[in-house]
Amino acid sequence: MKCARCLEDTAAKVADAPDGSGAWEIYLCSRCNYSWRTTEEEEVINPEKRDPYFTLDGVDMDDLMVLVPVPPLKK
């Protein structure tokens, strides 16, 4: 499935509504780690209606991956 943020075919369904109603599904992109529920507003899950600033189409994900250092434990 195509990701709603990076527009790559790297998204997959990871959860369904727990009551079995089919009211919503959750998808997760393995490329950019974006997740969304099918009940989100169109401005969130439809790239044509979202501000292009929030789209990662053509972005090299390695350039965005910054590891935040974990401070040492306090004693």
N, CA, C and O atoms as a GROMACS GRO file, in nm:
protein
  300
    1MET      N    1   0.084  -0.118   0.000
    1MET     CA    2   0.000   0.000   0.000
    1MET      C    3   0.088   0.124   0.000
    1MET      O    4   0.198   0.123   0.056
    2LYS      N    5   0.041   0.229  -0.062
    2LYS     CA    6   0.116   0.355  -0.070
    2LYS      C    7   0.103   0.431   0.062
    2LYS      O    8  -0.006   0.445   0.117
    3CYS      N    9   0.217   0.481   0.110
    3CYS     CA   10   0.221   0.559   0.234
    3CYS      C   11   0.160   0.696   0.210
    3CYS      O   12   0.179   0.756   0.104
    4ALA      N   13   0.087   0.744   0.309
    4ALA     CA   14   0.022   0.875   0.299
    4ALA      C   15   0.121   0.990   0.314
    4ALA      O   16   0.087   1.104   0.281
    5ARG      N   17   0.242   0.963   0.363
    5ARG     CA   18   0.339   1.071   0.383
    5ARG      C   19   0.455   1.067   0.284
    5ARG      O   20   0.487   1.169   0.223
    6CYS      N   21   0.520   0.949   0.265
    6CYS     CA   22   0.635   0.946   0.174
    6CYS      C   23   0.598   0.899   0.034
    6CYS      O   24   0.681   0.903  -0.057
    7LEU      N   25   0.474   0.855   0.015
    7LEU     CA   26   0.418   0.816  -0.113
    7LEU      C   27   0.483   0.693  -0.175
    7LEU      O   28   0.466   0.666  -0.294
    8GLU      N   29   0.559   0.617  -0.096
    8GLU     CA   30   0.619   0.493  -0.142
    8GLU      C   31   0.525   0.376  -0.112
    8GLU      O   32   0.439   0.386  -0.024
    9ASP      N   33   0.543   0.269  -0.185
    9ASP     CA   34   0.459   0.150  -0.165
    9ASP      C   35   0.518   0.064  -0.053
    9ASP      O   36   0.558  -0.050  -0.075
   10THR      N   37   0.524   0.121   0.068
   10THR     CA   38   0.589   0.056   0.181
   10THR      C   39   0.502   0.051   0.306
   10THR      O   40   0.553   0.026   0.415
   11ALA      N   41   0.374   0.074   0.293
   11ALA     CA   42   0.283   0.073   0.408
   11ALA      C   43   0.206  -0.058   0.413
   11ALA      O   44   0.178  -0.121   0.311
   12ALA      N   45   0.173  -0.098   0.534
   12ALA     CA   46   0.096  -0.220   0.554
   12ALA      C   47   0.001  -0.202   0.672
   12ALA      O   48   0.028  -0.123   0.762
   13LYS      N   49  -0.107  -0.275   0.670
   13LYS     CA   50  -0.203  -0.270   0.781
   13LYS      C   51  -0.142  -0.341   0.901
   13LYS      O   52  -0.090  -0.452   0.889
   14VAL      N   53  -0.149  -0.276   1.018
   14VAL     CA   54  -0.092  -0.335   1.139
   14VAL      C   55  -0.197  -0.361   1.247
   14VAL      O   56  -0.168  -0.431   1.344
   15ALA      N   57  -0.317  -0.306   1.232
   15ALA     CA   58  -0.420  -0.328   1.334
   15ALA      C   59  -0.558  -0.300   1.278
   15ALA      O   60  -0.576  -0.222   1.184
   16ASP      N   61  -0.656  -0.366   1.339
   16ASP     CA   62  -0.798  -0.344   1.310
   16ASP      C   63  -0.866  -0.299   1.437
   16ASP      O   64  -0.812  -0.316   1.546
   17ALA      N   65  -0.985  -0.243   1.425
   17ALA     CA   66  -1.064  -0.206   1.543
   17ALA      C   67  -1.080  -0.331   1.630
   17ALA      O   68  -1.121  -0.436   1.580
   18PRO      N   69  -1.047  -0.322   1.758
   18PRO     CA   70  -1.046  -0.441   1.843
   18PRO      C   71  -1.183  -0.505   1.864
   18PRO      O   72  -1.190  -0.621   1.904
   19ASP      N   73  -1.290  -0.433   1.839
   19ASP     CA   74  -1.422  -0.492   1.860
   19ASP      C   75  -1.470  -0.571   1.739
   19ASP      O   76  -1.580  -0.625   1.740
   20GLY      N   77  -1.386  -0.578   1.634
   20GLY     CA   78  -1.422  -0.655   1.515
   20GLY      C   79  -1.523  -0.587   1.426
   20GLY      O   80  -1.576  -0.648   1.333
   21SER      N   81  -1.552  -0.461   1.452
   21SER     CA   82  -1.654  -0.389   1.375
   21SER      C   83  -1.604  -0.345   1.238
   21SER      O   84  -1.684  -0.317   1.149
   22GLY      N   85  -1.472  -0.340   1.220
   22GLY     CA   86  -1.418  -0.289   1.096
   22GLY      C   87  -1.429  -0.138   1.086
   22GLY      O   88  -1.416  -0.081   0.977
   23ALA      N   89  -1.453  -0.071   1.198
   23ALA     CA   90  -1.472   0.074   1.200
   23ALA      C   91  -1.348   0.150   1.158
   23ALA      O   92  -1.357   0.259   1.101
   24TRP      N   93  -1.230   0.092   1.185
   24TRP     CA   94  -1.106   0.157   1.146
   24TRP      C   95  -0.995   0.054   1.134
   24TRP      O   96  -1.004  -0.057   1.187
   25GLU      N   97  -0.889   0.093   1.063
   25GLU     CA   98  -0.768   0.014   1.049
   25GLU      C   99  -0.651   0.109   1.071
   25GLU      O  100  -0.663   0.229   1.048
   26ILE      N  101  -0.538   0.055   1.116
   26ILE     CA  102  -0.417   0.135   1.131
   26ILE      C  103  -0.313   0.082   1.033
   26ILE      O  104  -0.293  -0.038   1.020
   27TYR      N  105  -0.247   0.177   0.964
   27TYR     CA  106  -0.142   0.145   0.869
   27TYR      C  107  -0.011   0.205   0.917
   27TYR      O  108  -0.010   0.308   0.984
   28LEU      N  109   0.100   0.140   0.882
   28LEU     CA  110   0.232   0.185   0.921
   28LEU      C  111   0.325   0.173   0.801
   28LEU      O  112   0.326   0.071   0.732
   29CYS      N  113   0.402   0.276   0.777
   29CYS     CA  114   0.500   0.275   0.668
   29CYS      C  115   0.634   0.227   0.721
   29CYS      O  116   0.684   0.280   0.821
   30SER      N  117   0.692   0.128   0.656
   30SER     CA  118   0.822   0.075   0.699
   30SER      C  119   0.937   0.164   0.655
   30SER      O  120   1.050   0.144   0.700
   31ARG      N  121   0.912   0.258   0.568
   31ARG     CA  122   1.018   0.348   0.521
   31ARG      C  123   1.033   0.471   0.610
   31ARG      O  124   1.143   0.502   0.655
   32CYS      N  125   0.922   0.541   0.636
   32CYS     CA  126   0.930   0.667   0.711
   32CYS      C  127   0.866   0.657   0.850
   32CYS      O  128   0.866   0.755   0.926
   33ASN      N  129   0.813   0.540   0.884
   33ASN     CA  130   0.752   0.516   1.016
   33ASN      C  131   0.626   0.598   1.044
   33ASN      O  132   0.587   0.614   1.159
   34TYR      N  133   0.565   0.648   0.941
   34TYR     CA  134   0.439   0.722   0.958
   34TYR      C  135   0.328   0.620   0.980
   34TYR      O  136   0.324   0.517   0.914
   35SER      N  137   0.239   0.649   1.072
   35SER     CA  138   0.124   0.562   1.093
   35SER      C  139  -0.002   0.648   1.091
   35SER      O  140  -0.001   0.765   1.129
   36TRP      N  141  -0.112   0.586   1.047
   36TRP     CA  142  -0.238   0.658   1.040
   36TRP      C  143  -0.355   0.561   1.051
   36TRP      O  144  -0.344   0.443   1.016
   37ARG      N  145  -0.464   0.613   1.100
   37ARG     CA  146  -0.588   0.537   1.110
   37ARG      C  147  -0.678   0.580   0.996
   37ARG      O  148  -0.676   0.696   0.956
   38THR      N  149  -0.755   0.488   0.945
   38THR     CA  150  -0.840   0.517   0.829
   38THR      C  151  -0.948   0.620   0.858
   38THR      O  152  -1.011   0.670   0.765
   39THR      N  153  -0.971   0.651   0.982
   39THR     CA  154  -1.072   0.751   1.017
   39THR      C  155  -1.015   0.892   1.033
   39THR      O  156  -1.086   0.984   1.073
   40GLU      N  157  -0.886   0.909   1.003
   40GLU     CA  158  -0.825   1.042   1.010
   40GLU      C  159  -0.891   1.134   0.908
   40GLU      O  160  -0.952   1.088   0.812
   41GLU      N  161  -0.880   1.265   0.930
   41GLU     CA  162  -0.935   1.362   0.836
   41GLU      C  163  -0.860   1.353   0.704
   41GLU      O  164  -0.744   1.312   0.700
   42GLU      N  165  -0.926   1.391   0.596
   42GLU     CA  166  -0.868   1.384   0.462
   42GLU      C  167  -0.737   1.463   0.452
   42GLU      O  168  -0.647   1.424   0.379
   43GLU      N  169  -0.727   1.573   0.525
   43GLU     CA  170  -0.607   1.655   0.521
   43GLU      C  171  -0.486   1.582   0.579
   43GLU      O  172  -0.372   1.623   0.558
   44VAL      N  173  -0.511   1.475   0.652
   44VAL     CA  174  -0.403   1.397   0.713
   44VAL      C  175  -0.362   1.280   0.624
   44VAL      O  176  -0.243   1.254   0.609
   45ILE      N  177  -0.457   1.211   0.565
   45ILE     CA  178  -0.425   1.088   0.493
   45ILE      C  179  -0.433   1.097   0.342
   45ILE      O  180  -0.397   1.002   0.272
   46ASN      N  181  -0.478   1.208   0.289
   46ASN     CA  182  -0.486   1.225   0.144
   46ASN      C  183  -0.380   1.326   0.100
   46ASN      O  184  -0.395   1.446   0.125
   47PRO      N  185  -0.272   1.278   0.035
   47PRO     CA  186  -0.164   1.369  -0.004
   47PRO      C  187  -0.210   1.484  -0.094
   47PRO      O  188  -0.149   1.591  -0.094
   48GLU      N  189  -0.316   1.465  -0.169
   48GLU     CA  190  -0.364   1.571  -0.258
   48GLU      C  191  -0.429   1.685  -0.180
   48GLU      O  192  -0.439   1.797  -0.230
   49LYS      N  193  -0.474   1.659  -0.057
   49LYS     CA  194  -0.540   1.761   0.024
   49LYS      C  195  -0.453   1.814   0.138
   49LYS      O  196  -0.491   1.906   0.208
   50ARG      N  197  -0.335   1.754   0.155
   50ARG     CA  198  -0.246   1.793   0.263
   50ARG      C  199  -0.145   1.896   0.213
   50ARG      O  200  -0.111   1.898   0.095
   51ASP      N  201  -0.099   1.980   0.302
   51ASP     CA  202   0.005   2.077   0.272
   51ASP      C  203   0.129   2.001   0.225
   51ASP      O  204   0.177   1.915   0.299
   52PRO      N  205   0.183   2.030   0.106
   52PRO     CA  206   0.299   1.957   0.054
   52PRO      C  207   0.422   1.964   0.144
   52PRO      O  208   0.513   1.882   0.132
   53TYR      N  209   0.427   2.061   0.234
   53TYR     CA  210   0.538   2.074   0.327
   53TYR      C  211   0.556   1.945   0.410
   53TYR      O  212   0.668   1.912   0.448
   54PHE      N  213   0.447   1.875   0.436
   54PHE     CA  214   0.451   1.758   0.522
   54PHE      C  215   0.470   1.627   0.445
   54PHE      O  216   0.463   1.520   0.505
   55THR      N  217   0.494   1.634   0.316
   55THR     CA  218   0.515   1.515   0.235
   55THR      C  219   0.664   1.487   0.223
   55THR      O  220   0.744   1.579   0.205
   56LEU      N  221   0.702   1.360   0.233
   56LEU     CA  222   0.843   1.321   0.225
   56LEU      C  223   0.874   1.254   0.092
   56LEU      O  224   0.965   1.171   0.086
   57ASP      N  225   0.803   1.287  -0.011
   57ASP     CA  226   0.825   1.230  -0.144
   57ASP      C  227   0.962   1.270  -0.196
   57ASP      O  228   0.993   1.389  -0.206
   58GLY      N  229   1.045   1.172  -0.230
   58GLY     CA  230   1.177   1.199  -0.285
   58GLY      C  231   1.283   1.236  -0.183
   58GLY      O  232   1.394   1.272  -0.221
   59VAL      N  233   1.252   1.228  -0.055
   59VAL     CA  234   1.347   1.263   0.050
   59VAL      C  235   1.430   1.140   0.085
   59VAL      O  236   1.376   1.030   0.099
   60ASP      N  237   1.561   1.158   0.099
   60ASP     CA  238   1.648   1.049   0.142
   60ASP      C  239   1.632   1.033   0.293
   60ASP      O  240   1.674   1.119   0.371
   61MET      N  241   1.572   0.923   0.334
   61MET     CA  242   1.540   0.903   0.475
   61MET      C  243   1.665   0.896   0.562
   61MET      O  244   1.661   0.934   0.680
   62ASP      N  245   1.777   0.850   0.507
   62ASP     CA  246   1.901   0.844   0.585
   62ASP      C  247   1.947   0.983   0.628
   62ASP      O  248   2.012   0.997   0.732
   63ASP      N  249   1.914   1.084   0.550
   63ASP     CA  250   1.950   1.221   0.586
   63ASP      C  251   1.868   1.271   0.704
   63ASP      O  252   1.909   1.366   0.771
   64LEU      N  253   1.754   1.209   0.730
   64LEU     CA  254   1.667   1.254   0.838
   64LEU      C  255   1.688   1.177   0.968
   64LEU      O  256   1.647   1.223   1.075
   65MET      N  257   1.751   1.063   0.959
   65MET     CA  258   1.768   0.978   1.077
   65MET      C  259   1.878   1.032   1.167
   65MET      O  260   1.997   1.018   1.136
   66VAL      N  261   1.840   1.093   1.276
   66VAL     CA  262   1.934   1.146   1.373
   66VAL      C  263   1.910   1.075   1.504
   66VAL      O  264   1.801   1.082   1.560
   67LEU      N  265   2.012   1.008   1.553
   67LEU     CA  266   1.999   0.939   1.681
   67LEU      C  267   2.017   1.040   1.794
   67LEU      O  268   2.116   1.113   1.799
   68VAL      N  269   1.921   1.041   1.882
   68VAL     CA  270   1.927   1.130   1.998
   68VAL      C  271   2.002   1.057   2.108
   68VAL      O  272   1.963   0.946   2.144
   69PRO      N  273   2.108   1.115   2.161
   69PRO     CA  274   2.184   1.047   2.264
   69PRO      C  275   2.103   1.032   2.392
   69PRO      O  276   2.028   1.122   2.431
   70VAL      N  277   2.120   0.918   2.456
   70VAL     CA  278   2.052   0.891   2.582
   70VAL      C  279   2.146   0.934   2.694
   70VAL      O  280   2.259   0.887   2.700
   71PRO      N  281   2.101   1.022   2.782
   71PRO     CA  282   2.190   1.067   2.891
   71PRO      C  283   2.216   0.952   2.989
   71PRO      O  284   2.135   0.860   3.001
   72PRO      N  285   2.328   0.959   3.059
   72PRO     CA  286   2.357   0.854   3.157
   72PRO      C  287   2.255   0.856   3.272
   72PRO      O  288   2.197   0.960   3.304
   73LEU      N  289   2.236   0.741   3.332
   73LEU     CA  290   2.142   0.730   3.443
   73LEU      C  291   2.192   0.811   3.563
   73LEU      O  292   2.312   0.817   3.591
   74LYS      N  293   2.098   0.872   3.633
   74LYS     CA  294   2.133   0.946   3.754
   74LYS      C  295   2.145   0.846   3.866
   74LYS      O  296   2.072   0.746   3.872
   75LYS      N  297   2.237   0.873   3.955
   75LYS     CA  298   2.258   0.781   4.069
   75LYS      C  299   2.189   0.831   4.191
   75LYS      O  300   2.195   0.768   4.296
   0.00000   0.00000   0.00000
